[in-house]
Amino acid sequence: MQRKNSVKQLRESLLIRKAELTRKAQISPFTVSRIEKGLPCHMETKRKIIPALGLEVSDKDRVLFESD
C-alpha cells in the first residue's frame, strides 16, 4: 500500500540533495527513493529521516502520514 508523504517536497524546499539526505540519515539512496514514492518503510527508518530533515520527531505527521 502506498502512503502519501512530504519527504521529497521538504527535502527540495530545504535545498537538500538526495545524496545528502542519505548521508545524514545513514540510509541507502534506494530507501530514500522508495520513501519519496510513498512506499512503506520501517519505524527505525522514519526515526532517521525526520531529524535528517532538521525536524523533531513530533513533526512526524507533517512528514510521513498514512493514506486514508
N, CA, C and O atoms as CSV, one atom per row, in Angstrom:
chain,resi,resn,atom,element,x,y,z
A,1,MET,N,N,0.838,-1.173,0.000
A,1,MET,CA,C,0.000,0.000,0.000
A,1,MET,C,C,0.888,1.242,0.000
A,1,MET,O,O,1.836,1.329,0.780
A,2,GLN,N,N,0.586,2.192,-0.861
A,2,GLN,CA,C,1.355,3.417,-0.900
A,2,GLN,C,C,0.765,4.427,0.064
A,2,GLN,O,O,-0.449,4.497,0.257
A,3,ARG,N,N,1.646,5.203,0.661
A,3,ARG,CA,C,1.239,6.231,1.606
A,3,ARG,C,C,1.728,7.576,1.092
A,3,ARG,O,O,2.819,7.688,0.533
A,4,LYS,N,N,0.913,8.577,1.290
A,4,LYS,CA,C,1.347,9.911,0.909
A,4,LYS,C,C,2.369,10.395,1.940
A,4,LYS,O,O,2.262,10.076,3.124
A,5,ASN,N,N,3.329,11.144,1.496
A,5,ASN,CA,C,4.261,11.781,2.418
A,5,ASN,C,C,4.840,13.021,1.751
A,5,ASN,O,O,4.683,13.231,0.549
A,6,SER,N,N,5.497,13.821,2.540
A,6,SER,CA,C,6.042,15.071,2.015
A,6,SER,C,C,7.565,15.104,2.091
A,6,SER,O,O,8.159,16.182,2.126
A,7,VAL,N,N,8.196,13.945,2.116
A,7,VAL,CA,C,9.653,13.890,2.242
A,7,VAL,C,C,10.325,14.604,1.071
A,7,VAL,O,O,11.206,15.437,1.280
A,8,LYS,N,N,9.926,14.292,-0.130
A,8,LYS,CA,C,10.574,14.898,-1.303
A,8,LYS,C,C,10.352,16.409,-1.322
A,8,LYS,O,O,11.287,17.165,-1.589
A,9,GLN,N,N,9.134,16.857,-1.043
A,9,GLN,CA,C,8.839,18.282,-1.056
A,9,GLN,C,C,9.652,19.019,0.016
A,9,GLN,O,O,10.192,20.095,-0.243
A,10,LEU,N,N,9.734,18.443,1.205
A,10,LEU,CA,C,10.527,19.059,2.270
A,10,LEU,C,C,12.006,19.084,1.914
A,10,LEU,O,O,12.683,20.096,2.094
A,11,ARG,N,N,12.495,17.964,1.408
A,11,ARG,CA,C,13.911,17.883,1.033
A,11,ARG,C,C,14.251,18.945,-0.009
A,11,ARG,O,O,15.258,19.643,0.112
A,12,GLU,N,N,13.418,19.058,-1.016
A,12,GLU,CA,C,13.678,20.032,-2.071
A,12,GLU,C,C,13.522,21.467,-1.572
A,12,GLU,O,O,14.277,22.345,-1.988
A,13,SER,N,N,12.559,21.718,-0.692
A,13,SER,CA,C,12.375,23.077,-0.169
A,13,SER,C,C,13.556,23.499,0.707
A,13,SER,O,O,13.855,24.687,0.824
A,14,LEU,N,N,14.226,22.517,1.321
A,14,LEU,CA,C,15.408,22.786,2.139
A,14,LEU,C,C,16.697,22.782,1.316
A,14,LEU,O,O,17.790,22.967,1.850
A,15,LEU,N,N,16.548,22.569,0.009
A,15,LEU,CA,C,17.678,22.514,-0.929
A,15,LEU,C,C,18.679,21.435,-0.542
A,15,LEU,O,O,19.892,21.625,-0.624
A,16,ILE,N,N,18.135,20.291,-0.115
A,16,ILE,CA,C,18.967,19.143,0.249
A,16,ILE,C,C,18.908,18.137,-0.901
A,16,ILE,O,O,17.826,17.741,-1.334
A,17,ARG,N,N,20.065,17.734,-1.385
A,17,ARG,CA,C,20.109,16.703,-2.423
A,17,ARG,C,C,19.801,15.350,-1.798
A,17,ARG,O,O,19.983,15.149,-0.598
A,18,LYS,N,N,19.341,14.443,-2.617
A,18,LYS,CA,C,19.021,13.098,-2.137
A,18,LYS,C,C,20.261,12.448,-1.511
A,18,LYS,O,O,20.157,11.767,-0.491
A,19,ALA,N,N,21.419,12.655,-2.115
A,19,ALA,CA,C,22.660,12.077,-1.585
A,19,ALA,C,C,22.974,12.610,-0.186
A,19,ALA,O,O,23.452,11.872,0.675
A,20,GLU,N,N,22.706,13.882,0.028
A,20,GLU,CA,C,22.951,14.468,1.345
A,20,GLU,C,C,21.995,13.889,2.384
A,20,GLU,O,O,22.396,13.607,3.513
A,21,LEU,N,N,20.742,13.714,2.005
A,21,LEU,CA,C,19.771,13.119,2.927
A,21,LEU,C,C,20.158,11.685,3.271
A,21,LEU,O,O,20.038,11.272,4.425
A,22,THR,N,N,20.617,10.933,2.295
A,22,THR,CA,C,21.023,9.548,2.574
A,22,THR,C,C,22.211,9.507,3.528
A,22,THR,O,O,22.298,8.629,4.387
A,23,ARG,N,N,23.110,10.450,3.374
A,23,ARG,CA,C,24.284,10.507,4.260
A,23,ARG,C,C,23.875,10.902,5.671
A,23,ARG,O,O,24.301,10.277,6.642
A,24,LYS,N,N,23.046,11.941,5.787
A,24,LYS,CA,C,22.617,12.408,7.106
A,24,LYS,C,C,21.775,11.360,7.845
A,24,LYS,O,O,21.924,11.175,9.053
A,25,ALA,N,N,20.896,10.682,7.113
A,25,ALA,CA,C,20.007,9.696,7.728
A,25,ALA,C,C,20.673,8.324,7.849
A,25,ALA,O,O,20.160,7.436,8.530
A,26,GLN,N,N,21.809,8.158,7.191
A,26,GLN,CA,C,22.527,6.883,7.178
A,26,GLN,C,C,21.644,5.745,6.660
A,26,GLN,O,O,21.549,4.674,7.260
A,27,ILE,N,N,21.001,6.023,5.518
A,27,ILE,CA,C,20.195,5.013,4.828
A,27,ILE,C,C,20.600,5.035,3.355
A,27,ILE,O,O,21.285,5.954,2.907
A,28,SER,N,N,20.181,4.036,2.622
A,28,SER,CA,C,20.589,3.925,1.225
A,28,SER,C,C,19.781,4.863,0.322
A,28,SER,O,O,18.655,5.233,0.656
A,29,PRO,N,N,20.357,5.242,-0.816
A,29,PRO,CA,C,19.615,6.046,-1.791
A,29,PRO,C,C,18.352,5.323,-2.269
A,29,PRO,O,O,17.328,5.956,-2.525
A,30,PHE,N,N,18.431,4.014,-2.384
A,30,PHE,CA,C,17.278,3.219,-2.781
A,30,PHE,C,C,16.140,3.403,-1.781
A,30,PHE,O,O,14.982,3.536,-2.177
A,31,THR,N,N,16.463,3.411,-0.488
A,31,THR,CA,C,15.450,3.582,0.554
A,31,THR,C,C,14.807,4.963,0.461
A,31,THR,O,O,13.589,5.087,0.586
A,32,VAL,N,N,15.613,5.997,0.244
A,32,VAL,CA,C,15.065,7.346,0.104
A,32,VAL,C,C,14.124,7.401,-1.094
A,32,VAL,O,O,13.044,7.984,-1.005
A,33,SER,N,N,14.517,6.812,-2.193
A,33,SER,CA,C,13.665,6.794,-3.380
A,33,SER,C,C,12.342,6.103,-3.100
A,33,SER,O,O,11.286,6.585,-3.511
A,34,ARG,N,N,12.396,4.984,-2.407
A,34,ARG,CA,C,11.168,4.258,-2.063
A,34,ARG,C,C,10.255,5.108,-1.179
A,34,ARG,O,O,9.045,5.155,-1.398
A,35,ILE,N,N,10.829,5.770,-0.190
A,35,ILE,CA,C,10.035,6.597,0.714
A,35,ILE,C,C,9.411,7.761,-0.043
A,35,ILE,O,O,8.238,8.077,0.153
A,36,GLU,N,N,10.191,8.395,-0.903
A,36,GLU,CA,C,9.672,9.526,-1.671
A,36,GLU,C,C,8.577,9.110,-2.641
A,36,GLU,O,O,7.744,9.933,-3.021
A,37,LYS,N,N,8.565,7.857,-3.042
A,37,LYS,CA,C,7.497,7.338,-3.905
A,37,LYS,C,C,6.268,6.935,-3.102
A,37,LYS,O,O,5.241,6.578,-3.679
A,38,GLY,N,N,6.362,6.989,-1.774
A,38,GLY,CA,C,5.218,6.656,-0.930
A,38,GLY,C,C,5.140,5.209,-0.511
A,38,GLY,O,O,4.119,4.770,0.019
A,39,LEU,N,N,6.201,4.463,-0.741
A,39,LEU,CA,C,6.207,3.064,-0.327
A,39,LEU,C,C,6.495,2.968,1.171
A,39,LEU,O,O,7.115,3.870,1.734
A,40,PRO,N,N,6.062,1.904,1.817
A,40,PRO,CA,C,6.234,1.785,3.270
A,40,PRO,C,C,7.704,1.639,3.669
A,40,PRO,O,O,8.545,1.196,2.887
A,41,CYS,N,N,7.974,2.029,4.911
A,41,CYS,CA,C,9.319,1.875,5.453
A,41,CYS,C,C,9.219,1.527,6.929
A,41,CYS,O,O,8.168,1.676,7.553
A,42,HIS,N,N,10.325,1.065,7.466
A,42,HIS,CA,C,10.367,0.675,8.874
A,42,HIS,C,C,10.320,1.895,9.791
A,42,HIS,O,O,10.689,3.000,9.393
A,43,MET,N,N,9.866,1.682,11.006
A,43,MET,CA,C,9.808,2.745,12.002
A,43,MET,C,C,11.195,3.339,12.238
A,43,MET,O,O,11.335,4.555,12.368
A,44,GLU,N,N,12.209,2.495,12.294
A,44,GLU,CA,C,13.580,2.977,12.519
A,44,GLU,C,C,14.017,3.914,11.394
A,44,GLU,O,O,14.718,4.895,11.641
A,45,THR,N,N,13.612,3.620,10.176
A,45,THR,CA,C,13.942,4.481,9.040
A,45,THR,C,C,13.249,5.830,9.188
A,45,THR,O,O,13.839,6.872,8.905
A,46,LYS,N,N,12.012,5.807,9.625
A,46,LYS,CA,C,11.288,7.062,9.858
A,46,LYS,C,C,12.002,7.894,10.921
A,46,LYS,O,O,12.094,9.116,10.808
A,47,ARG,N,N,12.502,7.221,11.946
A,47,ARG,CA,C,13.214,7.923,13.022
A,47,ARG,C,C,14.516,8.545,12.535
A,47,ARG,O,O,15.015,9.489,13.147
A,48,LYS,N,N,15.069,8.033,11.453
A,48,LYS,CA,C,16.297,8.585,10.894
A,48,LYS,C,C,16.015,9.727,9.920
A,48,LYS,O,O,16.745,10.717,9.888
A,49,ILE,N,N,14.963,9.587,9.133
A,49,ILE,CA,C,14.629,10.574,8.103
A,49,ILE,C,C,14.240,11.920,8.714
A,49,ILE,O,O,14.698,12.965,8.252
A,50,ILE,N,N,13.413,11.901,9.730
A,50,ILE,CA,C,12.872,13.138,10.289
A,50,ILE,C,C,13.974,14.068,10.810
A,50,ILE,O,O,13.999,15.234,10.416
A,51,PRO,N,N,14.879,13.611,11.671
A,51,PRO,CA,C,15.946,14.532,12.110
A,51,PRO,C,C,16.918,14.898,10.987
A,51,PRO,O,O,17.512,15.977,11.007
A,52,ALA,N,N,17.081,14.011,10.015
A,52,ALA,CA,C,17.965,14.325,8.881
A,52,ALA,C,C,17.421,15.498,8.078
A,52,ALA,O,O,18.177,16.190,7.397
A,53,LEU,N,N,16.107,15.726,8.157
A,53,LEU,CA,C,15.485,16.872,7.508
A,53,LEU,C,C,15.489,18.105,8.408
A,53,LEU,O,O,14.965,19.157,8.041
A,54,GLY,N,N,16.086,17.962,9.589
A,54,GLY,CA,C,16.166,19.084,10.514
A,54,GLY,C,C,14.907,19.298,11.330
A,54,GLY,O,O,14.677,20.385,11.860
A,55,LEU,N,N,14.089,18.252,11.431
A,55,LEU,CA,C,12.827,18.347,12.163
A,55,LEU,C,C,12.881,17.536,13.447
A,55,LEU,O,O,13.800,16.746,13.660
A,56,GLU,N,N,11.904,17.738,14.283
A,56,GLU,CA,C,11.757,16.974,15.522
A,56,GLU,C,C,10.847,15.787,15.264
A,56,GLU,O,O,10.034,15.811,14.339
A,57,VAL,N,N,10.979,14.760,16.071
A,57,VAL,CA,C,10.119,13.581,15.931
A,57,VAL,C,C,8.643,13.978,16.060
A,57,VAL,O,O,7.775,13.351,15.453
A,58,SER,N,N,8.367,15.009,16.842
A,58,SER,CA,C,6.984,15.470,16.998
A,58,SER,C,C,6.404,16.016,15.687
A,58,SER,O,O,5.189,16.188,15.578
A,59,ASP,N,N,7.247,16.288,14.704
A,59,ASP,CA,C,6.797,16.753,13.391
A,59,ASP,C,C,6.478,15.606,12.438
A,59,ASP,O,O,6.246,15.829,11.249
A,60,LYS,N,N,6.468,14.395,12.953
A,60,LYS,CA,C,6.305,13.217,12.096
A,60,LYS,C,C,5.056,13.279,11.223
A,60,LYS,O,O,5.092,12.851,10.069
A,61,ASP,N,N,3.964,13.799,11.751
A,61,ASP,CA,C,2.724,13.862,10.967
A,61,ASP,C,C,2.822,14.846,9.819
A,61,ASP,O,O,2.058,14.763,8.858
A,62,ARG,N,N,3.753,15.774,9.912
A,62,ARG,CA,C,3.978,16.743,8.836
A,62,ARG,C,C,4.783,16.114,7.704
A,62,ARG,O,O,4.706,16.569,6.562
A,63,VAL,N,N,5.543,15.085,8.005
A,63,VAL,CA,C,6.450,14.482,7.038
A,63,VAL,C,C,5.896,13.170,6.478
A,63,VAL,O,O,5.728,13.017,5.268
A,64,LEU,N,N,5.621,12.240,7.373
A,64,LEU,CA,C,5.163,10.904,6.974
A,64,LEU,C,C,3.782,10.675,7.565
A,64,LEU,O,O,3.608,10.693,8.783
A,65,PHE,N,N,2.816,10.463,6.706
A,65,PHE,CA,C,1.478,10.243,7.205
A,65,PHE,C,C,0.768,9.170,6.404
A,65,PHE,O,O,1.096,8.911,5.246
A,66,GLU,N,N,-0.205,8.556,7.043
A,66,GLU,CA,C,-0.930,7.440,6.463
A,66,GLU,C,C,-1.930,7.937,5.426
A,66,GLU,O,O,-2.462,9.043,5.535
A,67,SER,N,N,-2.173,7.115,4.436
A,67,SER,CA,C,-3.229,7.425,3.472
A,67,SER,C,C,-4.574,7.049,4.071
A,67,SER,O,O,-4.648,6.269,5.021
A,68,ASP,N,N,-5.626,7.608,3.512
A,68,ASP,CA,C,-6.970,7.319,4.037
A,68,ASP,C,C,-7.435,5.933,3.703
A,68,ASP,O,O,-8.543,5.547,4.076
